[in-house]
């Protein structure tokens, strides 16, 4: 085997030299394979490109990704597939943020090659834009793309019809919640959107017209006779009256909140299901208000609960009388697979919430708190649960984590780096696979064991203390060959900016197959950045690209390792 390795290195190419006709130079100066437009669009939708990468700026990556989306949008043969990818990633909750999705959908509509393709893309608005924030973001992108593409505003008959359908698809209560919770988003008010789309109350469901009137006028009609309304409309009126009542609560002379106001607001939260956005700002420091929001049914959705854990800790919700009940409520929801799935909680959001909460201080501002150990533990568990049930592959796996300098770039505008993400993704595989070995590499390689029951934060902490350097993604295969380690599937977590090795990764895998006798050994490349490069040979069925922090990745990875893909 040592002879095969030495012979292979002599006959191979350094990574700064093209070793395959399909390779292109990556941002680090090495040569990699360009990924397909479908893979690049999927990476863009899930990973975004906020903050750029170690070698490429955010502006450059955004332009390149937008051009990739446009290529698929302008071709009738790929347009439908583009819309399908956009819809799947959004509806299945595979992405932590929606900005890239809204941009891609806007491009798919503005640059559709024919009427049928455009109609298909417009129909996706109802499914993809689930809340007013999504709709407002999409409309902003559509205006920008339409102006650049044809000089238009984006508000043609098709767009107006699609927005009307968005409103028509909402029930009265769901629309009442939406227009009061998201009254002004991305520079759009409900009045702006209604004026642009020409929505008529007659097209709205029972009670929805009342919600729209309230959003536009700030109150319900004075001559409204509630007894003449349907049961659905009466529920809408009750909710909107509660919202109006909360808005009328003003701070006292010392700018604080009185006990009577706290009690009145808590009653409205319990009776009508008001949420944090309905709470007047001077009541947001009330322990009783936050406790009621947490425990009163619809008062605090799961994602909002995670986001507000620091604030609740700071105001004492988890201290003193009743703390056992509030802590138990948080832990129960974070430990519920059904609750996480129903709320479309993305693992990256859990990891960010965990990282911030455990730190005891905010990323911005001066807020500080004492983390509750039980909640810290529950957040770590929730990260794994947010991926759903992952089936083990039953194969011999080698996980290789790129910890080079280029992995320091931020992931999609979060406090996480690509290195953090790689460690976290590896924890998921290590927790389900029985025969797994973990390594970390830069231009050198070290053993990096990960226990299946190890907290993500602990692994990330160990990663952050490692020395960083250049990138050589061929090392895992070379190491396994030299040490005679049997591997069915190599899983490399990287940004694919590899350049430092004397042999290309795809060549190293072929040498491993030859020298080990495991001729069907596979390599999965989990991309942690939305650039256009991969170390996987697209012509080799035993190499496959995956997207980091895609909720579908762990299950599909298992299928790939088992030979089912």
C-alpha positions as CSV (number, residue, x, y, z in Angstrom):
1,X,0.0,0.0,0.0
2,X,2.9,2.4,0.8
3,X,4.3,1.7,-2.7
4,X,0.9,2.6,-4.3
5,X,0.8,5.8,-2.3
6,X,4.4,6.9,-3.3
7,X,3.7,5.9,-7.0
8,X,0.4,7.8,-6.9
9,X,2.0,11.0,-5.5
10,X,4.7,10.9,-8.2
11,X,2.1,10.6,-11.0
12,X,-0.3,13.2,-9.6
13,X,-0.6,16.9,-10.0
14,X,-0.2,19.6,-7.3
15,X,-3.5,21.4,-6.6
16,X,-2.2,24.6,-8.1
17,X,-2.1,22.9,-11.5
18,X,-5.2,21.8,-13.5
19,X,-5.5,18.0,-13.3
20,X,-8.8,17.6,-15.2
21,X,-10.1,19.4,-18.3
22,X,-13.3,20.4,-16.4
23,X,-11.4,22.1,-13.5
24,X,-11.3,25.9,-13.0
25,X,-9.2,28.1,-10.7
26,X,-10.9,28.7,-7.4
27,X,-10.6,31.9,-5.3
28,X,-7.6,30.6,-3.4
29,X,-5.6,29.9,-6.5
30,X,-6.0,26.1,-6.6
31,X,-8.0,24.1,-9.2
32,X,-11.4,22.7,-8.4
33,X,-14.5,21.5,-10.3
34,X,-17.3,24.1,-11.1
35,X,-20.5,23.0,-9.5
36,X,-23.7,22.6,-11.6
37,X,-26.1,25.5,-11.7
38,X,-28.6,23.5,-9.6
39,X,-26.1,22.9,-6.9
40,X,-24.9,26.5,-6.8
41,X,-28.5,27.7,-6.6
42,X,-29.3,25.3,-3.8
43,X,-26.1,26.4,-1.9
44,X,-27.1,30.1,-2.4
45,X,-30.7,29.5,-1.1
46,X,-29.5,27.7,2.0
47,X,-26.2,29.2,2.8
48,X,-26.6,32.7,1.3
49,X,-23.4,34.8,0.9
50,X,-23.7,37.5,3.5
51,X,-20.2,38.5,4.7
52,X,-18.6,37.0,1.6
53,X,-15.9,34.3,1.9
54,X,-12.2,34.3,2.9
55,X,-11.2,34.9,-0.7
56,X,-14.2,36.5,-2.3
57,X,-16.3,39.5,-1.3
58,X,-20.0,39.4,-0.5
59,X,-20.7,41.6,-3.6
60,X,-18.8,39.3,-5.9
61,X,-20.5,36.1,-4.6
62,X,-24.0,37.7,-4.7
63,X,-23.4,38.7,-8.3
64,X,-22.1,35.3,-9.3
65,X,-25.0,33.5,-7.6
66,X,-27.6,35.9,-9.1
67,X,-26.1,35.2,-12.6
68,X,-26.4,31.5,-11.9
69,X,-30.1,31.9,-11.0
70,X,-30.7,34.0,-14.1
71,X,-29.2,31.4,-16.4
72,X,-31.7,28.9,-15.1
73,X,-34.5,31.4,-15.2
74,X,-33.9,32.5,-18.8
75,X,-33.9,28.9,-20.2
76,X,-37.3,27.3,-20.6
77,X,-35.8,23.8,-20.0
78,X,-34.5,24.8,-16.6
79,X,-37.0,27.4,-15.4
80,X,-39.4,24.9,-14.0
81,X,-36.6,23.1,-12.1
82,X,-35.5,26.5,-10.6
83,X,-39.0,27.2,-9.3
84,X,-39.2,23.7,-7.9
85,X,-35.9,24.1,-6.0
86,X,-37.0,27.5,-4.7
87,X,-40.3,26.1,-3.5
88,X,-38.9,22.9,-2.0
89,X,-36.1,24.8,0.0
90,X,-38.7,27.3,1.3
91,X,-41.6,25.0,2.1
92,X,-39.5,22.2,3.6
93,X,-37.7,24.7,5.9
94,X,-34.3,23.8,4.6
95,X,-32.8,27.3,4.8
96,X,-32.3,29.4,7.9
97,X,-33.0,32.7,6.1
98,X,-35.3,33.6,3.3
99,X,-33.6,36.6,1.6
100,X,-31.9,34.5,-1.1
101,X,-35.1,32.6,-1.7
102,X,-37.0,35.9,-2.3
103,X,-34.3,37.2,-4.6
104,X,-34.3,33.9,-6.6
105,X,-38.1,33.9,-7.0
106,X,-38.1,37.5,-8.2
107,X,-35.5,36.7,-10.8
108,X,-37.5,33.6,-11.9
109,X,-40.5,35.9,-12.5
110,X,-38.8,38.9,-14.0
111,X,-36.6,36.9,-16.4
112,X,-39.0,34.1,-17.3
113,X,-38.6,33.1,-21.0
114,X,-42.3,32.8,-21.7
115,X,-45.8,33.4,-20.3
116,X,-46.2,29.8,-19.1
117,X,-42.9,29.9,-17.1
118,X,-43.8,33.2,-15.6
119,X,-47.3,32.0,-14.6
120,X,-45.7,28.9,-12.9
121,X,-43.3,31.2,-10.9
122,X,-46.1,33.6,-9.9
123,X,-48.1,30.7,-8.6
124,X,-45.3,29.9,-6.2
125,X,-45.7,33.2,-4.3
126,X,-48.5,31.9,-2.1
127,X,-46.4,29.0,-0.9
128,X,-43.0,30.7,-0.7
129,X,-44.1,34.0,0.9
130,X,-45.7,32.7,4.0
131,X,-45.7,35.9,6.1
132,X,-45.8,39.6,5.2
133,X,-42.1,39.9,5.8
134,X,-41.4,37.4,3.0
135,X,-43.9,39.1,0.7
136,X,-42.4,42.5,1.3
137,X,-38.8,41.2,0.8
138,X,-39.9,39.5,-2.5
139,X,-41.6,42.7,-3.7
140,X,-38.5,44.8,-3.1
141,X,-36.4,42.3,-5.1
142,X,-38.9,42.1,-7.8
143,X,-38.9,45.9,-8.3
144,X,-35.1,46.0,-8.4
145,X,-34.8,43.0,-10.8
146,X,-37.6,44.2,-13.1
147,X,-36.1,47.7,-13.4
148,X,-32.7,46.3,-14.2
149,X,-34.2,43.7,-16.7
150,X,-36.8,45.8,-18.6
151,X,-37.1,49.1,-16.9
152,X,-40.5,48.1,-15.4
153,X,-41.8,48.3,-11.9
154,X,-42.6,44.6,-11.5
155,X,-46.3,45.4,-10.8
156,X,-47.9,43.9,-13.9
157,X,-51.2,42.1,-14.1
158,X,-49.6,38.8,-13.1
159,X,-48.0,40.2,-10.0
160,X,-51.2,42.0,-8.9
161,X,-53.1,38.8,-9.4
162,X,-50.6,36.7,-7.4
163,X,-50.6,39.2,-4.5
164,X,-54.5,39.2,-4.5
165,X,-54.3,35.4,-4.3
166,X,-51.9,35.7,-1.4
167,X,-54.5,37.7,0.6
168,X,-57.4,35.6,-0.6
169,X,-55.8,32.4,0.6
170,X,-55.7,33.7,4.2
171,X,-58.4,33.1,6.8
172,X,-59.7,36.0,8.8
173,X,-57.7,35.2,11.9
174,X,-54.5,34.3,10.2
175,X,-54.6,37.6,8.2
176,X,-55.5,39.5,11.3
177,X,-52.4,38.1,13.1
178,X,-50.3,38.8,10.0
179,X,-51.2,42.4,9.4
180,X,-51.0,43.4,13.1
181,X,-47.8,41.4,13.9
182,X,-46.0,42.6,10.7
183,X,-47.6,46.0,10.2
184,X,-44.5,47.5,8.4
185,X,-41.9,45.3,6.9
186,X,-39.0,46.0,4.5
187,X,-40.4,49.5,3.8
188,X,-43.9,48.2,2.9
189,X,-47.1,48.8,4.9
190,X,-50.3,46.8,4.4
191,X,-51.8,50.0,2.8
192,X,-48.9,50.2,0.3
193,X,-49.4,46.6,-0.8
194,X,-53.2,46.8,-1.1
195,X,-52.9,50.0,-3.1
196,X,-50.4,48.4,-5.6
197,X,-52.3,45.1,-5.9
198,X,-55.8,46.5,-6.1
199,X,-57.1,44.0,-3.6
200,X,-60.9,44.3,-3.2
201,X,-62.6,43.1,0.1
202,X,-65.0,40.9,-1.9
203,X,-62.1,38.5,-2.8
204,X,-61.2,37.9,0.9
205,X,-62.4,35.2,3.1
206,X,-64.9,35.7,5.9
207,X,-63.3,38.1,8.5
208,X,-60.3,38.9,6.4
209,X,-61.8,42.1,5.1
210,X,-62.2,43.3,8.7
211,X,-58.5,42.6,9.3
212,X,-57.5,44.6,6.2
213,X,-59.7,47.5,7.3
214,X,-58.2,47.5,10.7
215,X,-54.6,47.5,9.3
216,X,-55.4,50.4,6.9
217,X,-57.5,52.6,9.3
218,X,-56.0,51.6,12.7
219,X,-59.4,50.7,14.1
220,X,-62.6,48.8,13.4
221,X,-65.6,50.6,11.9
222,X,-67.6,52.5,14.6
223,X,-70.9,51.3,13.3
224,X,-69.9,47.6,13.3
225,X,-72.7,45.4,14.5
226,X,-70.9,42.3,15.9
227,X,-74.1,40.3,16.3
228,X,-74.7,40.3,12.6
229,X,-71.3,38.7,11.9
230,X,-70.4,35.1,11.4
231,X,-68.6,33.2,14.1
232,X,-65.3,33.5,12.2
233,X,-65.7,37.3,11.9
234,X,-66.7,37.6,15.5
235,X,-63.4,35.9,16.5
236,X,-61.5,38.3,14.3
237,X,-63.2,41.3,15.9
238,X,-62.4,39.9,19.4
239,X,-58.7,39.6,18.4
240,X,-58.5,43.0,16.8
241,X,-60.2,44.6,19.8
242,X,-57.5,43.1,22.0
243,X,-54.8,44.4,19.7
244,X,-56.4,47.9,19.9
245,X,-56.6,47.7,23.7
246,X,-52.9,46.9,24.0
247,X,-52.0,49.8,21.7
248,X,-53.9,52.2,24.0
249,X,-51.7,51.4,27.0
250,X,-49.4,54.3,27.5
251,X,-46.5,54.6,30.0
252,X,-47.0,56.4,33.2
253,X,-45.2,59.7,34.0
254,X,-42.1,57.9,35.1
255,X,-42.2,56.0,31.7
256,X,-42.9,52.7,33.5
257,X,-45.8,50.3,33.6
258,X,-48.4,50.1,36.3
259,X,-49.5,46.8,37.9
260,X,-53.0,47.3,36.5
261,X,-51.6,47.7,33.0
262,X,-49.5,44.5,33.4
263,X,-52.6,42.6,34.6
264,X,-54.8,44.0,31.8
265,X,-52.3,43.1,29.2
266,X,-51.7,39.6,30.6
267,X,-55.5,39.1,30.4
268,X,-55.5,40.1,26.8
269,X,-52.7,37.8,25.9
270,X,-54.5,34.8,27.5
271,X,-57.9,35.7,26.1
272,X,-57.0,36.7,22.5
273,X,-53.5,35.1,21.9
274,X,-51.5,38.3,21.5
275,X,-47.8,37.9,20.8
276,X,-44.7,39.9,21.6
277,X,-45.1,42.3,18.7
278,X,-48.4,43.5,20.2
279,X,-46.9,44.4,23.5
280,X,-46.2,48.1,24.1
281,X,-42.5,48.8,24.5
282,X,-42.8,50.1,28.1
283,X,-44.2,46.7,29.1
284,X,-41.4,44.6,27.6
285,X,-39.4,44.7,30.9
286,X,-42.3,43.1,32.8
287,X,-41.5,39.6,34.1
288,X,-45.3,38.8,34.4
289,X,-45.9,39.8,30.7
290,X,-43.1,37.6,29.4
291,X,-44.2,34.7,31.7
292,X,-47.7,35.0,30.3
293,X,-46.5,35.1,26.7
294,X,-44.5,32.0,27.3
295,X,-47.2,30.0,29.0
296,X,-50.4,31.3,27.4
297,X,-50.8,29.0,24.4
298,X,-50.3,31.0,21.2
299,X,-48.6,33.8,23.1
300,X,-45.1,32.8,21.9
301,X,-44.3,30.6,18.9
302,X,-41.3,28.3,19.3
303,X,-38.9,30.4,17.1
304,X,-39.8,33.6,19.0
305,X,-39.3,31.7,22.3
306,X,-35.7,30.8,21.3
307,X,-35.0,34.3,20.1
308,X,-36.3,35.8,23.3
309,X,-34.6,33.5,25.8
310,X,-31.9,36.1,26.7
311,X,-34.5,38.8,27.4
312,X,-36.7,36.4,29.5
313,X,-33.6,35.4,31.5
314,X,-32.6,39.1,31.9
315,X,-36.0,40.1,33.4
316,X,-36.2,37.1,35.7
317,X,-38.7,34.8,34.1
318,X,-36.6,31.8,35.1
319,X,-36.0,32.9,38.7
320,X,-38.1,32.9,41.9
321,X,-41.7,31.6,42.3
322,X,-42.9,29.8,39.2
323,X,-39.5,29.4,37.7
324,X,-39.8,25.6,37.7
325,X,-42.9,25.9,35.5
326,X,-41.3,28.3,33.0
327,X,-38.1,26.4,32.6
328,X,-40.0,23.1,32.2
329,X,-42.1,24.8,29.4
330,X,-39.0,25.9,27.5
331,X,-37.3,22.5,27.9
332,X,-40.4,20.6,26.8
333,X,-40.8,22.6,23.6
334,X,-37.1,22.4,22.7
335,X,-37.2,18.6,23.3
336,X,-40.2,18.1,21.1
337,X,-39.5,16.9,17.5
338,X,-43.1,17.7,16.6
339,X,-43.0,21.2,17.9
340,X,-39.7,22.0,16.2
341,X,-41.0,20.5,12.9
342,X,-44.3,22.3,13.1
343,X,-42.5,25.6,13.6
344,X,-40.0,25.0,10.8
345,X,-37.1,25.5,13.2
346,X,-33.9,25.3,11.2
347,X,-30.9,23.8,12.9
348,X,-28.7,26.8,12.2
349,X,-31.2,29.0,14.1
350,X,-31.0,26.7,17.1
351,X,-27.2,26.7,17.0
352,X,-27.1,30.5,16.8
353,X,-29.6,30.7,19.7
354,X,-27.5,28.2,21.7
355,X,-24.3,30.1,21.1
356,X,-25.7,33.5,22.0
357,X,-27.7,32.3,25.0
358,X,-24.8,30.3,26.5
359,X,-22.5,33.4,26.2
360,X,-24.7,35.4,28.7
361,X,-24.4,38.6,26.7
362,X,-25.9,40.0,23.5
363,X,-24.0,40.3,20.2
364,X,-25.2,43.9,20.1
365,X,-26.3,46.2,22.9
366,X,-25.7,45.9,26.6
367,X,-28.2,43.1,27.6
368,X,-26.7,40.4,29.8
369,X,-28.2,37.5,31.7
370,X,-27.3,34.3,33.7
371,X,-27.8,31.3,31.4
372,X,-30.0,28.5,32.9
373,X,-28.1,25.2,32.6
374,X,-31.2,23.2,31.8
375,X,-32.0,25.5,28.9
376,X,-28.5,25.5,27.6
377,X,-28.7,21.7,27.6
378,X,-32.1,21.7,25.9
379,X,-30.8,24.0,23.1
380,X,-27.9,21.6,22.4
381,X,-30.4,18.7,22.2
382,X,-32.8,20.7,20.0
383,X,-30.0,21.3,17.4
384,X,-29.9,17.5,16.7
385,X,-33.7,17.1,16.9
386,X,-34.2,19.9,14.4
387,X,-32.8,17.6,11.7
388,X,-35.5,15.1,12.3
389,X,-35.0,11.4,12.4
390,X,-31.7,10.5,10.7
391,X,-31.1,6.9,9.7
392,X,-27.6,5.5,10.0
393,X,-25.9,4.3,6.8
394,X,-24.3,1.3,8.4
395,X,-21.1,2.0,6.5
396,X,-17.5,2.8,7.7
397,X,-17.4,6.6,7.7
398,X,-14.4,9.0,7.9
399,X,-15.4,12.6,8.7
400,X,-12.8,15.2,7.8
401,X,-13.3,18.7,9.0
402,X,-11.5,21.5,7.1
403,X,-10.3,24.0,9.8
404,X,-8.1,26.1,7.5
405,X,-8.1,29.9,7.6
406,X,-10.7,30.2,4.9
407,X,-13.2,28.5,7.1
408,X,-13.2,31.6,9.4
409,X,-15.7,33.4,7.2
410,X,-19.2,34.0,8.6
411,X,-22.2,31.9,7.6
412,X,-25.0,33.9,6.2
413,X,-24.8,36.9,8.5
414,X,-24.7,34.8,11.7
415,X,-22.2,34.8,14.5
416,X,-21.2,31.3,13.2
417,X,-18.3,30.6,11.0
418,X,-18.0,27.9,8.3
419,X,-15.7,26.1,10.8
420,X,-18.5,26.2,13.4
421,X,-20.9,24.8,10.9
422,X,-18.7,22.0,9.8
423,X,-18.2,20.9,13.4
424,X,-21.9,21.0,14.0
425,X,-22.8,19.0,10.9
426,X,-20.2,16.4,11.8
427,X,-21.8,16.0,15.2
428,X,-25.1,14.9,13.6
429,X,-23.4,12.2,11.5
430,X,-21.2,11.1,14.5
431,X,-24.3,10.8,16.7
432,X,-26.0,8.3,14.4
433,X,-23.2,6.3,12.8
434,X,-21.6,3.4,14.7
435,X,-18.4,3.0,12.7
436,X,-17.1,6.5,12.3
437,X,-13.8,8.2,12.7
438,X,-13.2,12.0,12.8
439,X,-10.2,14.0,11.6
440,X,-9.4,17.7,11.3
441,X,-7.1,19.1,8.6
442,X,-5.5,22.2,7.1
443,X,-2.2,21.6,5.3
444,X,-1.7,19.0,8.0
445,X,-4.1,16.4,9.5
446,X,-4.8,15.5,13.1
447,X,-7.1,13.0,14.9
448,X,-10.2,14.8,16.1
449,X,-12.6,12.3,17.9
450,X,-16.2,13.4,18.3
451,X,-18.5,11.5,20.6
452,X,-22.0,11.0,19.5
453,X,-23.4,12.4,22.8
454,X,-21.0,15.4,22.8
455,X,-22.6,18.9,22.9
456,X,-22.1,20.9,19.8
457,X,-20.7,23.8,21.8
458,X,-18.0,21.6,23.3
459,X,-16.9,20.4,19.8
460,X,-16.9,24.0,18.4
461,X,-14.8,25.1,21.4
462,X,-12.2,22.4,20.7
463,X,-12.2,23.4,17.0
464,X,-11.6,27.1,17.8
465,X,-8.4,26.2,19.8
466,X,-6.8,24.5,16.8
467,X,-4.0,26.0,14.7
468,X,-5.1,27.1,11.2
469,X,-3.3,27.1,7.9
470,X,-3.7,26.4,4.2
471,X,-6.2,23.9,2.8
472,X,-5.4,20.4,1.5
473,X,-8.6,18.4,1.0
474,X,-6.6,15.3,-0.3
475,X,-5.2,14.6,3.2
476,X,-8.1,12.4,4.5
477,X,-7.8,9.9,1.6
478,X,-4.0,9.9,1.8
479,X,-4.0,9.4,5.5
480,X,-6.5,6.5,5.3
481,X,-4.4,4.9,2.5
482,X,-1.1,5.3,4.4
483,X,-2.5,4.0,7.7
484,X,-4.5,1.1,6.0
485,X,-7.9,2.4,7.4
486,X,-10.9,0.8,5.8
487,X,-13.4,3.5,4.7
488,X,-16.6,3.1,2.7
489,X,-17.4,6.9,2.6
490,X,-15.2,9.9,3.2
491,X,-17.2,13.0,4.3
492,X,-15.3,16.2,3.8
493,X,-16.7,19.4,5.3
494,X,-15.1,22.3,3.5
495,X,-15.5,25.5,1.6
496,X,-13.7,23.8,-1.3
497,X,-11.0,26.5,-1.5
498,X,-8.2,23.8,-1.6
499,X,-4.8,24.6,-3.0
500,X,-2.0,23.4,-0.7
501,X,-1.6,19.7,-1.6
502,X,0.7,17.8,-4.0
503,X,-2.3,15.8,-5.3
504,X,-5.9,16.7,-6.1
505,X,-8.6,15.3,-3.8
506,X,-10.4,13.4,-6.6
507,X,-7.0,11.8,-7.6
508,X,-6.4,10.9,-3.9
509,X,-9.7,9.1,-3.7
510,X,-8.9,7.1,-6.9
511,X,-5.5,6.2,-5.4
512,X,-7.3,5.1,-2.2
513,X,-9.6,2.8,-4.1
514,X,-6.7,1.3,-5.9
515,X,-4.5,0.8,-2.9
516,X,-7.1,-0.3,-0.4
517,X,-9.1,-2.6,-2.6
518,X,-12.3,-0.8,-1.7
519,X,-13.2,0.0,-5.2
520,X,-16.5,1.5,-4.5
521,X,-15.2,3.9,-1.8
522,X,-17.1,7.2,-1.9
523,X,-16.5,10.8,-1.1
524,X,-19.2,13.2,0.0
525,X,-18.3,16.9,-0.2
526,X,-20.3,19.0,2.2
527,X,-19.9,22.6,1.1
528,X,-20.1,25.2,3.8
529,X,-20.0,28.3,1.6
530,X,-22.0,29.4,-1.4
531,X,-19.1,29.7,-3.9
532,X,-19.1,27.9,-7.2
533,X,-16.4,25.3,-6.5
534,X,-16.3,21.6,-5.5
535,X,-13.5,19.0,-5.1
536,X,-15.9,16.3,-6.3
537,X,-15.4,15.0,-9.9
538,X,-18.9,15.3,-11.5
539,X,-18.2,12.4,-13.8
540,X,-17.5,10.0,-10.9
541,X,-20.7,8.5,-9.5
542,X,-18.9,7.8,-6.2
543,X,-18.4,11.5,-5.5
544,X,-21.3,13.8,-4.6
545,X,-21.8,17.4,-3.5
546,X,-24.0,18.3,-0.5
547,X,-24.9,21.6,1.1
548,X,-24.0,22.3,4.7
549,X,-26.8,23.1,7.0
550,X,-29.4,21.8,4.6
551,X,-31.8,19.9,6.8
552,X,-32.0,17.2,4.1
553,X,-28.2,16.6,4.1
554,X,-27.9,13.9,6.9
555,X,-30.5,11.6,5.5
556,X,-29.4,12.0,1.9
557,X,-25.8,11.5,3.0
558,X,-26.8,8.1,4.5
559,X,-28.5,7.1,1.3
560,X,-25.4,8.0,-0.8
561,X,-23.1,6.0,1.5
562,X,-25.4,3.0,1.2
563,X,-25.3,3.2,-2.6
564,X,-29.0,4.1,-2.9
565,X,-28.3,7.3,-4.9
